[in-house]
Protein backbone atom coordinates (compact mmCIF):
# COMPACT_ATOMS: atom_id res chain seq x y z
CA UNK A 1 0.00 0.00 0.00
CA UNK A 2 1.25 3.48 -0.90
CA UNK A 3 2.27 5.99 1.75
CA UNK A 4 -0.18 8.90 2.18
CA UNK A 5 1.57 12.28 1.69
CA UNK A 6 1.03 14.94 4.35
CA UNK A 7 -0.35 17.58 1.96
CA UNK A 8 1.94 20.36 3.17
CA UNK A 9 2.31 23.20 0.63
CA UNK A 10 -0.49 21.77 -1.55
CA UNK A 11 -4.14 22.57 -2.23
CA UNK A 12 -4.95 20.51 0.89
CA UNK A 13 -3.18 23.01 3.11
CA UNK A 14 -4.24 26.04 1.03
CA UNK A 15 -7.95 25.22 1.39
CA UNK A 16 -7.75 23.94 4.98
CA UNK A 17 -8.77 20.35 4.21
CA UNK A 18 -8.35 17.76 6.97
CA UNK A 19 -8.51 14.00 6.42
CA UNK A 20 -10.42 12.03 9.03
CA UNK A 21 -9.88 8.39 10.01
CA UNK A 22 -11.48 5.95 7.52
CA UNK A 23 -14.90 4.50 8.34
CA UNK A 24 -14.85 1.02 6.83
CA UNK A 25 -14.60 1.37 3.03
CA UNK A 26 -15.40 5.09 3.23
CA UNK A 27 -12.87 7.88 3.64
CA UNK A 28 -13.80 11.31 4.98
CA UNK A 29 -12.45 14.85 5.08
CA UNK A 30 -13.62 18.23 6.31
CA UNK A 31 -13.05 21.69 4.87
CA UNK A 32 -13.95 25.12 6.28
CA UNK A 33 -16.22 27.48 4.40
CA UNK A 34 -14.06 30.58 4.75
CA UNK A 35 -12.41 33.26 2.61
CA UNK A 36 -10.24 30.58 0.92
CA UNK A 37 -13.19 28.43 -0.21
CA UNK A 38 -15.97 30.97 -0.85
CA UNK A 39 -17.31 32.79 -3.87
CA UNK A 40 -17.26 36.60 -3.64
CA UNK A 41 -20.91 36.31 -2.49
CA UNK A 42 -19.94 34.54 0.75
CA UNK A 43 -21.05 31.03 -0.28
CA UNK A 44 -18.99 27.85 -0.75
CA UNK A 45 -17.47 27.76 -4.23
CA UNK A 46 -18.31 24.78 -6.43
CA UNK A 47 -14.65 24.74 -7.45
CA UNK A 48 -13.58 24.29 -3.83
CA UNK A 49 -16.09 21.43 -3.51
CA UNK A 50 -14.62 19.77 -6.61
CA UNK A 51 -11.09 20.19 -5.23
CA UNK A 52 -12.17 18.54 -1.96
CA UNK A 53 -13.87 15.64 -3.76
CA UNK A 54 -10.98 14.98 -6.17
CA UNK A 55 -8.43 15.19 -3.35
CA UNK A 56 -10.40 12.82 -1.15
CA UNK A 57 -11.00 10.31 -3.97
CA UNK A 58 -7.29 10.51 -4.82
CA UNK A 59 -6.32 9.65 -1.26
CA UNK A 60 -8.90 6.85 -1.20
CA UNK A 61 -7.45 5.37 -4.39
CA UNK A 62 -3.87 5.84 -3.17
CA UNK A 63 -4.69 3.76 -0.07
CA UNK A 64 -5.55 0.90 -2.42
CA UNK A 65 -2.61 1.28 -4.83
CA UNK A 66 0.32 -1.11 -4.90
CA UNK A 67 3.80 0.23 -4.24
CA UNK A 68 4.95 2.22 -7.25
CA UNK A 69 1.41 3.14 -8.37
CA UNK A 70 -0.42 6.46 -8.04
CA UNK A 71 -3.95 7.61 -8.90
CA UNK A 72 -4.52 10.34 -11.49
CA UNK A 73 -7.93 11.97 -11.75
CA UNK A 74 -9.31 11.54 -15.26
CA UNK A 75 -12.97 12.53 -14.86
CA UNK A 76 -15.12 14.43 -12.37
CA UNK A 77 -18.77 15.47 -12.50
CA UNK A 78 -20.88 17.17 -9.88
CA UNK A 79 -24.32 18.40 -8.98
CA UNK A 80 -24.33 21.20 -6.42
CA UNK A 81 -27.73 21.08 -4.72
CA UNK A 82 -27.43 23.42 -1.72
CA UNK A 83 -25.47 26.50 -0.72
CA UNK A 84 -23.29 26.78 2.38
CA UNK A 85 -22.58 30.25 3.80
CA UNK A 86 -19.32 31.59 5.13
CA UNK A 87 -18.47 30.43 8.65
CA UNK A 88 -19.57 26.82 8.34
CA UNK A 89 -17.76 23.56 7.58
CA UNK A 90 -18.44 20.79 5.08
CA UNK A 91 -17.64 17.08 5.26
CA UNK A 92 -16.91 14.93 2.22
CA UNK A 93 -17.45 11.18 2.29
CA UNK A 94 -16.02 9.04 -0.53
CA UNK A 95 -17.38 5.54 -1.15
CA UNK A 96 -16.07 3.18 -3.85
CA UNK A 97 -18.28 2.28 -6.80
CA UNK A 98 -15.63 0.38 -8.78
CA UNK A 99 -12.12 -0.66 -7.74
CA UNK A 100 -10.52 -2.22 -10.81
CA UNK A 101 -6.84 -2.73 -11.57
CA UNK A 102 -6.60 0.35 -13.83
CA UNK A 103 -9.61 2.48 -12.83
CA UNK A 104 -11.25 3.46 -9.55
CA UNK A 105 -14.64 5.19 -9.48
CA UNK A 106 -15.74 7.03 -6.33
CA UNK A 107 -19.02 8.54 -5.24
CA UNK A 108 -18.40 11.60 -3.06
CA UNK A 109 -21.11 13.27 -1.00
CA UNK A 110 -20.43 16.67 0.52
CA UNK A 111 -22.65 17.64 3.45
CA UNK A 112 -22.88 20.76 5.56
CA UNK A 113 -22.50 20.81 9.34
CA UNK A 114 -26.25 20.02 9.67
CA UNK A 115 -25.96 16.89 7.50
CA UNK A 116 -27.69 18.42 4.47
CA UNK A 117 -26.35 17.22 1.11
CA UNK A 118 -24.52 20.07 -0.62
CA UNK A 119 -22.89 18.32 -3.61
CA UNK A 120 -23.01 14.89 -5.23
CA UNK A 121 -19.79 14.14 -7.10
CA UNK A 122 -18.40 11.22 -9.09
CA UNK A 123 -14.62 10.93 -9.52
CA UNK A 124 -12.75 8.49 -11.78
CA UNK A 125 -9.05 7.84 -11.14
CA UNK A 126 -6.68 6.00 -13.47
CA UNK A 127 -4.06 3.95 -11.61
CA UNK A 128 -0.61 4.46 -13.16
CA UNK A 129 3.09 4.15 -12.50
CA UNK A 130 4.60 7.60 -11.83
CA UNK A 131 6.48 7.65 -15.17
CA UNK A 132 3.19 7.02 -17.02
CA UNK A 133 1.52 10.03 -15.38
CA UNK A 134 3.57 12.71 -17.17
CA UNK A 135 2.94 13.81 -20.72
CA UNK A 136 5.34 12.44 -23.27
CA UNK A 137 7.43 14.83 -25.35
CA UNK A 138 7.50 12.45 -28.34
BELURHU-V605089 format. One record per residue. RES is the residue in one small letter. SS is DSSP state (@ for helix, = for strand, . for the rest). PSI is psi in whole degrees, 0 to 359 (* if undefined). Layout:
RES | SS | PSI
RES | SS | PSI
//
This chain:
x | . | 140
x | . | 150
x | . | 137
x | . | 122
x | . | 159
x | . | 343
x | . | 3
x | . | 139
x | . | 33
x | . | 183
x | @ | 333
x | @ | 309
x | @ | 317
x | @ | 323
x | . | 1
x | . | 25
x | . | 145
x | = | 123
x | = | 141
x | = | 162
x | = | 142
x | = | 153
x | = | 87
x | . | 234
x | . | 347
x | = | 148
x | = | 143
x | = | 156
x | = | 155
x | = | 157
x | = | 136
x | = | 151
x | . | 95
x | . | 193
x | . | 336
x | . | 335
x | . | 4
x | = | 155
x | . | 168
x | . | 344
x | . | 1
x | . | 18
x | = | 153
x | = | 131
x | . | 138
x | @ | 327
x | @ | 321
x | @ | 322
x | @ | 318
x | @ | 320
x | @ | 318
x | @ | 313
x | @ | 314
x | @ | 322
x | @ | 314
x | @ | 315
x | @ | 326
x | @ | 315
x | @ | 319
x | @ | 318
x | @ | 318
x | @ | 323
x | . | 341
x | . | 0
x | . | 149
x | . | 162
x | . | 137
x | . | 0
x | = | 150
x | = | 154
x | = | 142
x | = | 124
x | = | 129
x | = | 346
x | = | 141
x | = | 138
x | = | 147
x | = | 152
x | = | 119
x | = | 118
x | . | 352
x | . | 153
x | . | 151
x | . | 121
x | = | 160
x | . | 140
x | . | 357
x | . | 187
x | = | 149
x | = | 154
x | = | 133
x | = | 139
x | = | 119
x | = | 129
x | = | 138
x | = | 139
x | = | 327
x | = | 128
x | = | 77
x | . | 180
x | . | 322
x | . | 339
x | = | 139
x | = | 135
x | = | 129
x | = | 141
x | = | 123
x | = | 124
x | = | 133
x | = | 129
x | = | 151
x | = | 182
x | . | 1
x | . | 359
x | . | 2
x | . | 135
x | = | 129
x | = | 313
x | = | 145
x | = | 121
x | = | 139
x | = | 131
x | = | 133
x | = | 127
x | = | 134
x | = | 136
x | = | 121
x | = | 165
x | = | 147
x | @ | 322
x | @ | 334
x | @ | 343
x | @ | 344
x | . | 148
x | . | 140
x | . | 147
x | . | 16
x | . | *
//
